[in-house]
Amino acid sequence: MPAHLALYRRSLATALAAIALLCAGMAQAETRLALVIGNGGYASRPLANPANDAGLIARALEAAGFQVTTKIDADQAAMKKAVIEFGRQLRASDSVGVFYYAGHGVQIDGENYLIPVGADINDLEEVALNGVNLSDLLKAMERSGSRLNLAILDACRDNPFASATRSGARGLAPVSAPSGTLIAYATAPGHVALDGAGGNSPYTAALAEAIPLEGAPLEDVFRRTRRKVLEVTGGRQTPWEHSSLTGEFFFRPKTAAPEATARETANAPQPADARLAEIAAWQDVRTSDNAEALRKHQAAYPDGLFSELAALRLAKLETPPAPAWPWTVVEPDRSATGLAEAEGLYEEALKLDGPQSTSADLVAAATLYRRAADDGLPSAMYALARCYDKGRGLARNLTLAAQWFRAAADKGHAGAMASLGTMSEFGEGAPLDLAAAFRLYRQAAELGDTHAMTSLGFLYAAGKGVAVNLPEARRWYGLAAERGQPRAMFNLALMLMRAEGGPSDLAEATRLLHLAGSKGHAGALRELVAIYDTGRGVSRDPVQAADFLLETYLAANEQSRTDLLRRPEVWSLPLRREVQRKLQVRGYYNGRVTGIFDTATRRGFARRASQR
């Protein structure tokens, strides 16, 4: 089978597998729902902060991807209606529900009641009639079938009806959490929480500060909250939780840092089979007079080795010839002849300059690039600059690399503009000049160079040499991602997960990560590990996560190798067991499947890597 057909079949199979995995994940995507109630406008013993507390928590949950319903100063009918509707909304295949309440709450005979605004309570029996029973709320959440529920109660500030009800009980009564539920109290059972002298209660202020922390497991969020409350109240208030959770949950899972500009990755040589496929495709159209065939080649290889030659040939075909008058002596077009010779030299050089090339091949290729560059071929100038930049066939010389990139850029070569922009961005081979880098990236991006689009997006996102503009960063990443640039796909996916520069879209982020991963992007593969390990936007799948984790190890991703060998606890126990199981099935590990990465497991990784 021809190499380019084999490549096509492998790429198609990878893409179909990624799409199938994505569809399976999207079908079971996690739904995050929250009901937030803040009651403070009581006729007797009003509270100053619940409305503020409800607003603060609602904003924190929305930033964490929750669809939030907020009720302020709700009466009994409004509270019960909201609870019923909340239970109905939670009936999803893989939903997470959060109920938050700030206001008065009391315990009567061991039962906890949340007090609506407008409750007319004069006797013990009237609490049950006019309040909202916490047990009913917890049952509604449990019956919904959601995979995880949180009930957060900043509701034990005092008992406003103590004299009327003749109840000497303080605070709320302890409650055992139903399966799959965590109940968080602003203070320990039987104790009274503080409303707070500021705009928020101490508990809610601390919780809202902890929720946005990336990579903090749920238990850590409440531990941080407890420490903060103890600190600000001088030990007078101790938050408390009761949990029956069996799975892990993150309000804000840890995501990777955006990938910055990198010449080593941007200009990395193509794999051997990809180069062969492109060379074979170019041979089919290099002498063609069919403009449509040349356009198709450009579309198939937008950043390819022959994109410049294809553009030159198209320009010749689409430029009408000047009229030849009878008395005009037509001389040979020596520049055109020289350019044709240069194109031939360039094509011969490309055949020698590949991933498997010997040192002699690279020296010969550099010599041919230089001859073609001297004849004025921009793509040869660019290739010669890369030889100097990388030390391939020539001694590494960044100053000469920058000079040849400049020569090619002056002739309109977009890739050369992008490379010169990177040199200007980092002050390597050219003066450090962020304004020049931005200008060069912009020019190259407008000419369709996807590396320049991605680097331009990063400058906008980081505020490097230009004011921070997240929507513009997202736009440029999107344009490059549409053209198949894996670094842009990865960075755009991170922005979509974090709702930077626009709304959050976990499904689209996951799709982009699958596509970037199918192109071998190690960062995207590692992010997919985290997504499937934690169930962020997809159903938790340790089998899938293990596949991606082993791929990142094989791709020599330093962060993944460090995690696997030195701190494997960053991954869940089911994932670690699945990794051992896969090594065992493939004959690289013969120990027990425990999820503990001992010496035998580490040897299994090494054996797997050596057999690739």
Secondary structure as the mmCIF struct_conf table of DSSP 4:
data_model
#
loop_
_struct_conf.conf_type_id
_struct_conf.id
_struct_conf.beg_label_comp_id
_struct_conf.beg_label_asym_id
_struct_conf.beg_label_seq_id
_struct_conf.end_label_comp_id
_struct_conf.end_label_asym_id
_struct_conf.end_label_seq_id
HELX_RH_AL_P HELX_RH_AL_P1 ALA A 3 ALA A 27
TURN_TY1_P TURN_TY1_P1 GLN A 28 GLN A 28
STRN STRN1 THR A 31 GLY A 38
BEND BEND1 ALA A 43 ARG A 45
BEND BEND2 ALA A 48 ASN A 49
HELX_RH_AL_P HELX_RH_AL_P2 PRO A 50 ALA A 63
TURN_TY1_P TURN_TY1_P2 ALA A 64 GLY A 65
STRN STRN2 GLN A 67 ILE A 72
BEND BEND3 ASP A 73 ASP A 73
HELX_RH_AL_P HELX_RH_AL_P3 GLN A 76 GLN A 89
TURN_TY1_P TURN_TY1_P3 LEU A 90 LEU A 90
BEND BEND4 ALA A 92 ALA A 92
TURN_TY1_P TURN_TY1_P4 SER A 93 ASP A 94
STRN STRN3 SER A 95 ALA A 102
BEND BEND5 GLY A 103 GLY A 103
STRN STRN4 GLY A 105 ILE A 108
TURN_TY1_P TURN_TY1_P5 ASP A 109 GLY A 110
STRN STRN5 GLU A 111 LEU A 114
HELX_LH_PP_P HELX_LH_PP_P1 ILE A 115 PRO A 116
TURN_TY1_P TURN_TY1_P6 VAL A 117 GLY A 118
BEND BEND6 ASP A 123 ASP A 123
HELX_RH_AL_P HELX_RH_AL_P4 LEU A 124 ASN A 130
BEND BEND7 GLY A 131 GLY A 131
STRN STRN6 VAL A 132 ASN A 133
HELX_RH_AL_P HELX_RH_AL_P5 LEU A 134 ARG A 143
TURN_TY1_P TURN_TY1_P7 SER A 144 GLY A 145
BEND BEND8 ARG A 147 ARG A 147
STRN STRN7 LEU A 148 ASP A 154
BEND BEND9 ARG A 157 ARG A 157
TURN_TY1_P TURN_TY1_P8 PRO A 160 PHE A 161
HELX_RH_AL_P HELX_RH_AL_P6 ALA A 162 THR A 165
TURN_TY1_P TURN_TY1_P9 ARG A 166 ARG A 166
BEND BEND10 GLY A 171 GLY A 171
HELX_LH_PP_P HELX_LH_PP_P2 SER A 176 PRO A 178
TURN_TY1_P TURN_TY1_P10 SER A 179 GLY A 180
STRN STRN8 THR A 181 TYR A 185
BEND BEND11 ALA A 186 THR A 187
TURN_TY1_P TURN_TY1_P11 PRO A 189 GLY A 190
BEND BEND12 ALA A 197 ASN A 200
HELX_RH_AL_P HELX_RH_AL_P7 PRO A 202 ALA A 210
TURN_TY1_P TURN_TY1_P12 ILE A 211 PRO A 212
STRN STRN9 GLU A 214 GLU A 214
TURN_TY1_P TURN_TY1_P13 GLY A 215 GLY A 215
STRN STRN10 PRO A 217 PRO A 217
HELX_RH_AL_P HELX_RH_AL_P8 LEU A 218 VAL A 232
TURN_TY1_P TURN_TY1_P14 THR A 233 GLY A 235
BEND BEND13 ARG A 236 ARG A 236
STRN STRN11 TRP A 240 SER A 243
BEND BEND14 GLY A 247 GLY A 247
STRN STRN12 PHE A 250 PHE A 250
BEND BEND15 PHE A 251 PHE A 251
STRN STRN13 ARG A 252 ARG A 252
HELX_LH_PP_P HELX_LH_PP_P3 ALA A 256 GLU A 259
HELX_RH_AL_P HELX_RH_AL_P9 ARG A 263 ALA A 266
TURN_TY1_P TURN_TY1_P15 ASN A 267 ASN A 267
HELX_LH_PP_P HELX_LH_PP_P4 ALA A 268 PRO A 271
HELX_RH_AL_P HELX_RH_AL_P10 ALA A 272 VAL A 285
TURN_TY1_P TURN_TY1_P16 ARG A 286 THR A 287
HELX_RH_AL_P HELX_RH_AL_P11 ALA A 291 ALA A 300
TURN_TY1_P TURN_TY1_P17 PRO A 302 ASP A 303
TURN_TY1_P TURN_TY1_P18 LEU A 305 PHE A 306
HELX_RH_AL_P HELX_RH_AL_P12 SER A 307 GLU A 318
BEND BEND16 THR A 319 THR A 319
HELX_LH_PP_P HELX_LH_PP_P5 PRO A 320 PRO A 323
TURN_TY1_P TURN_TY1_P19 PRO A 326 TRP A 327
HELX_RH_AL_P HELX_RH_AL_P13 ARG A 334 LEU A 352
BEND BEND17 GLY A 354 GLY A 354
TURN_TY1_P TURN_TY1_P20 PRO A 355 GLN A 356
HELX_RH_AL_P HELX_RH_AL_P14 SER A 359 ASP A 374
TURN_TY1_P TURN_TY1_P21 ASP A 375 GLY A 376
HELX_RH_AL_P HELX_RH_AL_P15 PRO A 378 LYS A 390
TURN_TY1_P TURN_TY1_P22 GLY A 391 GLY A 391
BEND BEND18 ARG A 392 LEU A 394
HELX_RH_AL_P HELX_RH_AL_P16 LEU A 398 ASP A 410
TURN_TY1_P TURN_TY1_P23 LYS A 411 GLY A 412
HELX_RH_AL_P HELX_RH_AL_P17 ALA A 414 PHE A 426
TURN_TY1_P TURN_TY1_P24 GLY A 427 GLY A 427
BEND BEND19 GLU A 428 ALA A 430
HELX_RH_AL_P HELX_RH_AL_P18 LEU A 434 GLU A 446
TURN_TY1_P TURN_TY1_P25 LEU A 447 GLY A 448
HELX_RH_AL_P HELX_RH_AL_P19 THR A 450 ALA A 462
TURN_TY1_P TURN_TY1_P26 GLY A 463 GLY A 463
BEND BEND20 LYS A 464 VAL A 466
HELX_RH_AL_P HELX_RH_AL_P20 LEU A 470 GLU A 482
TURN_TY1_P TURN_TY1_P27 ARG A 483 GLY A 484
HELX_RH_AL_P HELX_RH_AL_P21 PRO A 486 ARG A 498
TURN_TY1_P TURN_TY1_P28 ALA A 499 ALA A 499
BEND BEND21 GLY A 501 GLY A 502
HELX_RH_AL_P HELX_RH_AL_P22 LEU A 506 SER A 518
TURN_TY1_P TURN_TY1_P29 LYS A 519 GLY A 520
HELX_RH_AL_P HELX_RH_AL_P23 ALA A 522 THR A 534
TURN_TY1_P TURN_TY1_P30 GLY A 535 GLY A 535
BEND BEND22 ARG A 536 VAL A 538
HELX_RH_AL_P HELX_RH_AL_P24 PRO A 542 LEU A 554
TURN_TY1_P TURN_TY1_P31 ALA A 555 ALA A 556
HELX_RH_AL_P HELX_RH_AL_P25 GLU A 558 ARG A 566
HELX_RH_3T_P HELX_RH_3T_P1 PRO A 568 VAL A 570
BEND BEND23 TRP A 571 TRP A 571
HELX_RH_AL_P HELX_RH_AL_P26 LEU A 573 VAL A 585
TURN_TY1_P TURN_TY1_P32 ARG A 586 GLY A 587
BEND BEND24 TYR A 588 TYR A 588
BEND BEND25 GLY A 591 GLY A 591
BEND BEND26 GLY A 595 GLY A 595
HELX_RH_AL_P HELX_RH_AL_P27 THR A 599 SER A 610
TURN_TY1_P TURN_TY1_P33 GLN A 611 GLN A 611
#
